[in-house]
Amino acid sequence: MPELHLLSPAGFRAAGVYAGIKTKHQPDVGLLLCDRPATAAAVFTTNKVFAAPVKVGRAHVKAGKLRGVVVNAGNANACTGKQGERDALRMCEIAASVAKCKKKEILPSSTGIIGHLLPMPKLERGIVEAGQYLGDSLEHANLFAAAILTTDLKRKAAATSFKIGKKTVTLAGVCKGSGMIGPRMSLAGPHATMLAYLTTDAAIAAPVLRKLLEASSDNSFNAVTVDDHTSTNDTACILASGASGAKVSSPKDVKTFATALDEVCRSLAYQIAADGEGATKVVAVTVRNAKTEAAAKAMARAIANSPLVKCATHGNDPNWGRIVSAAGLAGVPFDPDKCQLTLQGTIVFRAGRPITFDPNAVSESMKTPEVKVDLDCRAGKGTATIWTCDLSKDYVTINADYHT
Amino acid sequence: MPELHLLSPAGFRAAGVYAGIKTKHQPDVGLLLCDRPATAAAVFTTNKVFAAPVKVGRAHVKAGKLRGVVVNAGNANACTGKQGERDALRMCEIAASVAKCKKKEILPSSTGIIGHLLPMPKLERGIVEAGQYLGDSLEHANLFAAAILTTDLKRKAAATSFKIGKKTVTLAGVCKGSGMIGPRMSLAGPHATMLAYLTTDAAIAAPVLRKLLEASSDNSFNAVTVDDHTSTNDTACILASGASGAKVSSPKDVKTFATALDEVCRSLAYQIAADGEGATKVVAVTVRNAKTEAAAKAMARAIANSPLVKCATHGNDPNWGRIVSAAGLAGVPFDPDKCQLTLQGTIVFRAGRPITFDPNAVSESMKTPEVKVDLDCRAGKGTATIWTCDLSKDYVTINADYHT
C-alpha cells in the first residue's frame, strides 16, 4: 500500500513554493485546494491579540464550506491593524482566482514574526505561482507541509484510513509548531502559532465536523506546550471533500470518524512537542485519578510548563520534588499525602514521603526520546496527558536572537 | 551614620554557621533571636504542597508572638512526611533552648532540595553552635544573611529608619531567592523558595503587623518571578521588638510604618529578580491603565513569565510582538487596538499597529542592568509592576544539573 499523505483523500491538490518571505530559500507559501466545495470546520487561538488572518478565517469558515487554504510562513500578519486585514483578504482573493471560487471560501493563515506588514508583491506572486504547481502527489503534500514551517526542524504529517460501511475513507493532516506553543484553541477564540490542516474524503455535516474537531483539538493540539505562550495565529482547519461517497452520520460512523481524527491530531501534536525549539526529548506528563479531568489537566500543564522540571529532564536529573511542587501550584485540589509519583516507571514519591531509589539508574532511564512522568492523585477519576519537551541551551540561542 | 542592617533595630542578635548541609563550605544554619517576646507576623506559600517548616511556622506565628527564627539552607524539608514535621519541631526546640523560651515561640524555615530528610545530627550541632556565636554587629547580620542562601550569588539586605513622634524606629530585612521564584504568599497559604526576615524595634500590635506585611508582600515579594514556580517553602516573617519605645498605632504612624515596610520589602524583592538564576539583567514590566489592578497584574505576570520575552530581553532583541501577544494570553480583557507599548522609552506599538523605530538603537538601549517594558492599556485605572530577569543559557546549566 502506498504511503498515505495529506493529498491521499480524494479531491485535494496542493503546492508549496518559495516567494522570498523567509530569509532561507525554503518554501514559504502554501496552497491547499479542494476540487469541490468542502465541508469545513476550524478552531482558532483564544489569545485576545489575534492576527488578521485569524479574524478573516473565523468569518470565512462560519458557513461551514470552504474551497481551500492559503498560508505563508515568515511573517505572522499580527498586530498589523486594518492594513493587515486587507492583506489577509487579498491573499484569499488571489487564491480564489486560482480555485475559481469566492474569496470567502478560502481560509488564510500566516506564521512568523509579529508586527510587520506582509510583503504583498512577493506574496501575491507566490500564491499565483503556487496555483501553477498544484498536484496531489506525496511530493506536493511535502512541499505544502514545508511551506508552513518556521523554526521547525522537521515536516509534520499523519494519516489514516478506515471503513465507513463498505467504503474506504482517508483522513490526513500536516502541521507546524516549534516555538510560541501553548495552544488553547476553540471554535470561538484565539491561542500559540501552531497551524494544522486536515483533509478527508468523507462526507460529513459541518456542525458535526466542528464538534469533532474541537473535541480532538482539546486532547491533542491543546495538550501540547513548548513555552506556554499562546500565539496570535493558532489555527487548525479540516476540509471534508465527500469524494469517497462515504456518508458519516450514524452515531457508529461518527464514532469511527472521531477515533481516526483523534489519532491523526494526536500524532501531529506529538510531533510538535518532539520538534519544540531546542528539544532533545519529549516529556509526557500524565496526571491520573485527580478529582476532575480539569484538575488533572491543570496539574499536568503546571508540571509541563515548569522551567525547573524541563531543565531537570534535559539534564536527566530525577529531581522529582520539582514535579510534585509544580502539581501543588496549579491552583486545584491536590493532596500530596495521597499521591504517588512515577518517573520512567520508577516510583519516587508515595504518601507524602520519598521512596528510596537508585538515582543513577533513574537518571540513566531518562536518557531516552520520551520521558514519562506519571502522577497518580488517588482522589477521583480525572486523567489527562500533556506533552512538552525539555529546556536546553539551544532554546535560549534560538530565541535570544530571532529578530535582529 | 553607620550602615543600617538586620540587627540595627534594638533587641536582636543573630548568627550564621556552617553545619555541613551545603556541599560548599558556606554558612547554612542561621539563628535570629529577639531578647524579649516580639510581636510577629508571617506570610507563607500558597502551594498545595508545602514544607514541614511552613506547617509548623504557620502554627507558631498564630499567637502573634515569637522570640526568633531558626533556618537552614541546602535541604527544604519538603515532601518528608511526619518525620519532616518532627524534624522542624526539633529545630525549634533546640533554638528555644538557646533563647530560653518555648519551642512554639520559634519559627523554623528550610530551603534547598525537596524530598530528603534533614541531616539532624549535623543540624542540631549547627543550631547549638549558632547559639554560641550570637551578636548584633553587621558581620553577624551578614553571616545570617549568607546562611539562608542556596543558588543565590549575592546576599540580599535592606534597611531604613524613620521617626515616630520623637523616637527613631529602624526597620531592616534580609532575604534569599534565585530559583523556584514565583511567590504568591498569603497569611493563609503556600508559593517559590524565597525567604525573608524582617526586624524592627517599633512597638506594633500583631493584627496590624499582619495586615501590613500581607499588603507589602503583595507589591514586593509576590511581584517577583524568576521561573513562576511557586515554592513549597516561601516565607516572609517580621519581628517587632518594641525596644525603641515608639508605639505605632495612630493611622498616621501606621502609614509611616507601612511606607517604610514597603520600601524595605520592595528593595529586597528587586534584589531577588536581579540575582535570579542565570540573570544578566532585571526586566521591569509595568502594565498601566488596565481595567482593574488585578487585570494589570495578570498581564504583567504573563509578559514577565514568557520564555520568549525573557530570551528576547537576554539577546537585546526588541521583539515586541512577543510582549503584546503575552498580554493577550493573560485571560483578562485587553484591546490591542487601544494600547501603547514602550520599550526602554521608545514607543514600538500603538493603536493596533507597529510604529517605525530604529531596531538597532532600541537593541542598544536594552544593554543595561534594567530593561523597562511599559504597556499602557488606556482602558481603566489598574496599574501593576512585576519584576523578572532575562533567560540565559546559564539558567539551563544551573537547573539541568542541580541534583545529581
Boltz contact constraints between the chains, C-beta under 6 A:
constraints:
  - contact:
      token1: [A, 47]
      token2: [B, 328]
      max_distance: 6.0
  - contact:
      token1: [A, 47]
      token2: [B, 329]
      max_distance: 6.0
  - contact:
      token1: [A, 48]
      token2: [B, 328]
      max_distance: 6.0
  - contact:
      token1: [A, 48]
      token2: [B, 334]
      max_distance: 6.0
  - contact:
      token1: [A, 49]
      token2: [B, 324]
      max_distance: 6.0
  - contact:
      token1: [A, 49]
      token2: [B, 325]
      max_distance: 6.0
  - contact:
      token1: [A, 49]
      token2: [B, 328]
      max_distance: 6.0
  - contact:
      token1: [A, 49]
      token2: [B, 336]
      max_distance: 6.0
  - contact:
      token1: [A, 79]
      token2: [B, 321]
      max_distance: 6.0
  - contact:
      token1: [A, 79]
      token2: [B, 324]
      max_distance: 6.0
  - contact:
      token1: [A, 81]
      token2: [B, 352]
      max_distance: 6.0
  - contact:
      token1: [A, 81]
      token2: [B, 353]
      max_distance: 6.0
  - contact:
      token1: [A, 114]
      token2: [B, 321]
      max_distance: 6.0
  - contact:
      token1: [A, 115]
      token2: [B, 321]
      max_distance: 6.0
  - contact:
      token1: [A, 115]
      token2: [B, 354]
      max_distance: 6.0
  - contact:
      token1: [A, 227]
      token2: [B, 307]
      max_distance: 6.0
  - contact:
      token1: [A, 227]
      token2: [B, 308]
      max_distance: 6.0
  - contact:
      token1: [A, 229]
      token2: [B, 306]
      max_distance: 6.0
  - contact:
      token1: [A, 229]
      token2: [B, 308]
      max_distance: 6.0
  - contact:
      token1: [A, 230]
      token2: [B, 329]
      max_distance: 6.0
  - contact:
      token1: [A, 232]
      token2: [B, 325]
      max_distance: 6.0
  - contact:
      token1: [A, 306]
      token2: [B, 229]
      max_distance: 6.0
  - contact:
      token1: [A, 307]
      token2: [B, 227]
      max_distance: 6.0
  - contact:
      token1: [A, 308]
      token2: [B, 227]
      max_distance: 6.0
  - contact:
      token1: [A, 308]
      token2: [B, 229]
      max_distance: 6.0
  - contact:
      token1: [A, 308]
      token2: [B, 399]
      max_distance: 6.0
  - contact:
      token1: [A, 311]
      token2: [B, 396]
      max_distance: 6.0
  - contact:
      token1: [A, 311]
      token2: [B, 399]
      max_distance: 6.0
  - contact:
      token1: [A, 311]
      token2: [B, 400]
      max_distance: 6.0
  - contact:
      token1: [A, 314]
      token2: [B, 400]
      max_distance: 6.0
  - contact:
      token1: [A, 315]
      token2: [B, 400]
      max_distance: 6.0
  - contact:
      token1: [A, 315]
      token2: [B, 401]
      max_distance: 6.0
  - contact:
      token1: [A, 317]
      token2: [B, 403]
      max_distance: 6.0
  - contact:
      token1: [A, 317]
      token2: [B, 404]
      max_distance: 6.0
  - contact:
      token1: [A, 319]
      token2: [B, 403]
      max_distance: 6.0
  - contact:
      token1: [A, 321]
      token2: [B, 79]
      max_distance: 6.0
  - contact:
      token1: [A, 321]
      token2: [B, 114]
      max_distance: 6.0
  - contact:
      token1: [A, 321]
      token2: [B, 115]
      max_distance: 6.0
  - contact:
      token1: [A, 324]
      token2: [B, 49]
      max_distance: 6.0
  - contact:
      token1: [A, 324]
      token2: [B, 79]
      max_distance: 6.0
  - contact:
      token1: [A, 325]
      token2: [B, 49]
      max_distance: 6.0
  - contact:
      token1: [A, 325]
      token2: [B, 232]
      max_distance: 6.0
  - contact:
      token1: [A, 328]
      token2: [B, 47]
      max_distance: 6.0
  - contact:
      token1: [A, 328]
      token2: [B, 48]
      max_distance: 6.0
  - contact:
      token1: [A, 328]
      token2: [B, 49]
      max_distance: 6.0
  - contact:
      token1: [A, 329]
      token2: [B, 47]
      max_distance: 6.0
  - contact:
      token1: [A, 329]
      token2: [B, 230]
      max_distance: 6.0
  - contact:
      token1: [A, 334]
      token2: [B, 48]
      max_distance: 6.0
  - contact:
      token1: [A, 336]
      token2: [B, 49]
      max_distance: 6.0
  - contact:
      token1: [A, 352]
      token2: [B, 81]
      max_distance: 6.0
  - contact:
      token1: [A, 353]
      token2: [B, 81]
      max_distance: 6.0
  - contact:
      token1: [A, 354]
      token2: [B, 115]
      max_distance: 6.0
  - contact:
      token1: [A, 359]
      token2: [B, 404]
      max_distance: 6.0
  - contact:
      token1: [A, 363]
      token2: [B, 404]
      max_distance: 6.0
  - contact:
      token1: [A, 393]
      token2: [B, 393]
      max_distance: 6.0
  - contact:
      token1: [A, 393]
      token2: [B, 396]
      max_distance: 6.0
  - contact:
      token1: [A, 396]
      token2: [B, 311]
      max_distance: 6.0
  - contact:
      token1: [A, 396]
      token2: [B, 393]
      max_distance: 6.0
  - contact:
      token1: [A, 399]
      token2: [B, 308]
      max_distance: 6.0
  - contact:
      token1: [A, 399]
      token2: [B, 311]
      max_distance: 6.0
  - contact:
      token1: [A, 400]
      token2: [B, 311]
      max_distance: 6.0
  - contact:
      token1: [A, 400]
      token2: [B, 314]
      max_distance: 6.0
  - contact:
      token1: [A, 400]
      token2: [B, 315]
      max_distance: 6.0
  - contact:
      token1: [A, 401]
      token2: [B, 315]
      max_distance: 6.0
  - contact:
      token1: [A, 403]
      token2: [B, 317]
      max_distance: 6.0
  - contact:
      token1: [A, 403]
      token2: [B, 319]
      max_distance: 6.0
  - contact:
      token1: [A, 404]
      token2: [B, 317]
      max_distance: 6.0
  - contact:
      token1: [A, 404]
      token2: [B, 359]
      max_distance: 6.0
  - contact:
      token1: [A, 404]
      token2: [B, 363]
      max_distance: 6.0
